[in-house]
Amino acid sequence: MDFRYGIHTIELFHRLSKKSFNKVFQHLKSMNSGSLYPDTTYHSDKGIEKYICTSYCGQGVVLYLFKQKRSRNKTSKNIACSIRFRLNPHTLLHGKYSPKKVFTAKGNQLKSLDNRMTGLLREIGLDCDFEQLTLSRIDCCLDFFPESQKWVDEALRVIRRSPYMKQYKLCTFGKEFPNHKEKDAHSWRICCKTTTLTVYDKTFQLMEEDLLENYDAPMLRFEVSRSGAKFKRGLSDEVKGSNKEILKTVINESEKIIHSYMKKLHADLPFVRYSDCIMRIETVKHSATRKNMQLLVEKLSDCKSYAQAVKNSELSENKLRTARKQFEKLGVQPATLRDTAGIDELKFVL
C-alpha cells in the first residue's frame, strides 16, 4: 500500500503597529468588494475585533486581522494589532489548489516559499519578510492510499476504539455544522491545548466539498496539528531562528512524529478480525485473564469508543492492565475488524 508524509497547512503570526494595521486594512478593503469582512462568530474577553480576508484564497492564503478596541483608560498607541496567515504551501507554490497534494520541501521549494510569501507581504503593504513572521502552527500528515474503501472504513472504525492520552479530549462536530453526523462518522479527532490529532476519510471530505473526481481513489489522512512552540522544543537555536529550517526539520521528522502518536494509540499492533482475535485469546492459559480479554473484545465490538467499552465491561484498572499486556504478548489489538469486512488484518505502521 502506498503512503506519504508531508505538511498540509501552516500558520504564521506577526504583530503590527496601529499605522501598519491601518495600511494593510485599507489595502485589503480596496482590493475586492466583500473580500474583507468581520468575523461575527468571534468573541474575545479582551475586546478584540477579528477580520477575515479571502482575496488570496486562490493562492492558498487566508489572512486574519486582529485589532483590540480602545478602552476609556487607554490611549490609541496602546491598541494591540496583529495579523495571521493560514497558508497551504503547496497551493502557494503551484498557483492551484490540489486537495490531495501536500508540501514535501523537495529541491528549492523552501526558498521558493520564502520568496512567494515575502512577495505577498510586500503586496499588502508590510515591510517584512517570511523569516520575520512567527511560525505558530504546523499540520503534518501521513496519507494512506489503500486498494479499497473497505480498508478506510475499517481503519476509522478501529482507530476510534483505541485508548487515547488522558490530557486529550474527544472533539466532534457541533450542530452548527451542516451534515455533522456524517462528518463525525467519517472522521475522529482528539485535542489538547497544543495539539490536535485527526484521522479522516479524505475521499468523503472531497465529496462534501464537491471536489471529488471520477478517478479519485480511497485515501485516509492521519494529521497532527501542533503549535509552533511545541514543534520548536528540543531544536537548536540555529534551527529555531529560521522558519525554513523549522519546516525542513518537521518534514524530515514527520514520520517519527506521527508514529509516536500512533504508538500512544497502540496502533503499532495489527488489528485482526473478531473471530481471529477470539481464537488467539483461547491460547491464554489463565482462565480469569482469558475471560476478561474476551469481555473487552466483545464490548469494544459493541461500543463506539474505548472509554464506553471499558465502562460497560466494569473491569478494574488492574484487570485492564493485565488484559492489555496479554494482548501485546499475542501481538494483536483488542479492537477488532468485523468478520464481514473482507479484510484479514490492518496495520498502520508499515
Summary of the structure (lengths in Angstrom):
residues: 350
radius of gyration: 23.7
end to end distance: 8.8
largest distance: 76.2
contacts: 1017
relative contact order: 0.13
helix: 42%
strand: 23%
